[in-house]
Amino acid sequence: MTPPDDERSHTLRHSQQDAVVAAHDPSTPQTRSPSYRLAFTDTEFLLREELRPVRLQLELLKPEMIMDERGVTSTVVMFGGARIPAPEHASRARTPTLARLSAYYAEAERFAALITRRSIATKGREWVICTGGGPGVMEAGNKGAHEAGGQSIGLGIVLPHEQAPNLYVTPDLAFNFHYFAIRKMHFLMRARAITIFPGGFGTLDEMFEALTLIQTGRMKPIPFLLFGTEFWNRIIDWQALAEAGTISPEDLGLFTFVETAEEAIAAIDAFDLG
């Protein structure tokens, strides 16, 4: 674990000290000029178009450093729809289908609890539940981990409409992203297994990107579980893709359909043993 800055030996004056000093400089035309601000404290400068490569690097680096400091070595990723309600709220769902899909909120919560018990046995280093940090299936995953007594990660994203992290994400592991691409990298960099629950465009995007990385050998095969056989077979004609030749028949073996938390655990264990 990297020691905090104040525990390291520094030969040179620390930048944080200069930031404090600069904040108390006398107010003059010169010190009020944007050009005078320290570059690393100048938000206006950091948000310039030319600084995009730096911002991309910072979004990759900050969560990586924090998860390293927390000792997180592997995760179990849970993708799924933000609109899927908890069973107790199913009667208020906007469609009958969403009301039925609330059963997968319950399965997500149970699955996260089972995985988190494994995580606790590793002192929270491995098998850490990782979601997008929002409502619906994401909330269910973080809730299951929280109620099992463990930690979980929430990788949030700034959206046009307000969306705060759900209240079950471990506060020290609640992250917020501007770049979807960097967020996706953090979902997959530590992934030991990926679970996909029913969802919409976002869930489909995350699912197909991960499948493509595995298909093309850019990511090693890991347990890849789709909760809800009927849902997935209805919205995607997997067999038609293989018959058309746009994917290989063996690509259909990259994922496994499951219905319950217990089936998912069994599939993960069977994969690991294989």
N, C-alpha and C positions, 0 to 999 in steps of 0.2 A: 504494500500500500504506500502511495506517495505521501510523505509527510506534509502537513500544511506549511505554507510559506514561512510562518512565524517560527517554525521549528527547524528550519534549515539555516545553514550558515551562508550568509550573503557577504561577498566582498564589496559589491557595489550597493549603493543606496537603493532601497526597494521602491518600485514605481508607485505603490500605494501611498508611501510617505509623500512623494511629490504631488500626488493627486490631492491630498489633504492640504498641503501648503498652498497649492495653486488656487484652491477654492477660497482661500482667505487673502488672496492678493488685493491690494488697494484697488478701488474702482476708478479706473482712468479710461480715457478713450482707447488707449493701447490694450489694456487688459480686457476691455469689453469687446474687442474685435474678435470675430470668429477665428481669424488666423492665429491668434495667441493661444487658443485652447490646446491643451495636451491632446495629441491625436487619439489616444486610447480612451479619453473621457468625452470626446466630441461626438455625440450621437449624430448630429447633422452630417458630419464628415463620414462616419461609418455607414450611413445610409445612402451615400452617393452610389450612382450606377457603377462607377469604376471599382468600387469596393465589394461587389458581389462575390468574387472569388474568396475574399477574406471572410465574408459572412457565411458562405457555404462551409468553409473550414471550421469556423467557430461552432456551427450547429452540429458538425460531426464530432468535434473535439469535446465540447462541454458534457454531453450525456455520457460519452465514453469515459471521461475522467471520473465522473461521479459514480458510474456503475463499477468502475475499477476500485474506487475508494470504498464502496460498499461491499466489495468482494463478490459481485454477481458474475458468475462464470457461464451459466447456461440458463436459457429461458424456455417456456412453453408459450407459444404465441396463440392468441385467441382473436380471430377476425370474425366480425358478424354485424348485423344490422343495428343501427342506432334507434330504429323505430319499433323494434320488437319489445312489447311491454312485458313487465313482470306478470305472472299469472293473476295476481290479485287486481291488476288493472286491465285485464283482457277485455272486460265488458265495455271499456271506453276506447278500445282500439278503433282506428279509422276505417279498417276493413275487416271482414270476417276472417280472411286469411291471416292477417296479423294477429288476430285473437287466437287462432289455432297455433300459430308459431310461438306463442308465449310459452308453450311447453319447452321450447329450446332455451328460453331464458333460465328455466329451472334446471335443465340439464347442464347448461354452461356453469351455473353456480355450483352444482354438485361436482362437476368435473374439476373446477378450479380448487375446490376444497380438498378433493382427493390428491391432486397433484401437489398442493401446498403442504400436505402432511409429509410428502416425500422431501419437499424443499426444507422443511423444518429440521428433518433428520440430517441435512447437510449444513445446518446452521445458516440457512437462507442463501447459500452460495449457488446451488444448482436448482433446476426445475422451478425457476421463479416465473410466476404468471405474468405475462406481458400483454396488455391490451392497448387500444387506441385512447383509453382514458375517458371516453364519453359515456352516453347513456345506452340503454338497450343491452345487447349481448355484452358489450364492453363493461358496463356496470355490473352485470351478473358475474363476470369473471373476477373483477376486483373485489366484489362483495364476498364471493366464495372464499377467496384467499384471506380476506380480512377476518371473516368469521371463523376460519380454521386457525387463526392466530399467527399467520405469516405475513410476509411483505409481498407487494406486487407493484408492477411498473405500469405507468400510464403515459403513452406517447401521444400527447395532444397535438392538434394542428389549429392554427388561426383560421377561422372561417368567417365569411361575411356576416353570418348571424351569430349571436352570442352562444358560446358553448364553453362552460367551465368544466374542469375535471370533475368526475363523479366523486362523491365523498368517501369512497372506499379505497382509492389509490393511496399507497403509502406516500405521505407528503414529501419525503426526501427523494422519492423516485417518480415524482410528477414532473414531466417535461413538456415543453411547448415548442412547436416548430413552425417556421415559415415555409420551408422547402419540403414538399412532399417526398422528393427523391431521397433526401437525407434521412427523413423519418423512416422511409421504407428500409434503408440500409440498417438502421438501428433495430428494426423489427427482426431482421434476418441474421445479423452478425453473430448473435449468441443463441439462435434458435436450435433447440434440441428436438422439438416437434412443433407442427403447425396444425391448428384446428380451424376449420372454416364452418361457421354457422350461417343459416339463411340470412341474406342481406341484399343490398342494392348495388348501385354502381361502385361505391367505394370498396365494398367487400369483393366484388368481381374483379376490380382492378388489382387489389392486393393478392387475390388468389391466383390470377393468371400470371402476374409478374413472378411470383414465387415458383409456380409450376414451370414457367419458361426458363428460369435460372437453373432448375433441377434438370429439365429436359436437355438443355444445352451444355450441361456439365459445368456451369459456372458456380453451382452450389451442390454440395454433396447430398445424396438422397437421405431424407429423414422421414419419420412418420408424418404423413400428410392426410389428415382425416376430415371428411366432409360429413357434418351432422345433417341428417335429413335427406334420405335417399329420394323420396317422392318429390321434394322441392327441387333438388338439383337435376333430377332426370326430367322434370317438367320444363325447366327453363333453359336447359342445355341438352342438345341431342349429341351426347358424347360419341355414341356409336356412329352417327352420321359423319362426324369429323374423321374417324378412323376409316370408314368406308370410302370417303371422298379422297383419302390419301393426304389430307392436309396435316394430319398427325399420323404417327405410326401406331399400329395396334398395341405395341408394348407400352406406349405412352399412357394407355388407360390403366396401367399398373402402377403409375406414380402416386395414385391416391386410393384411399379406402373409404367406403361409405360406412357410417356408424349411426346409431340412433340414441344410444344412452351413454352416460358417463362411464359405466362399467365396460361397455364394448370398446370405448376409446382407450381406456387404460389397458385392456387386454391387447388391443392392436399395437399400442406402443411397446408393450412388453414383448410381444411376438416379433416385432421388428428388431428390437434390440438383441433378442436371442438369436435371430437369424443372421 
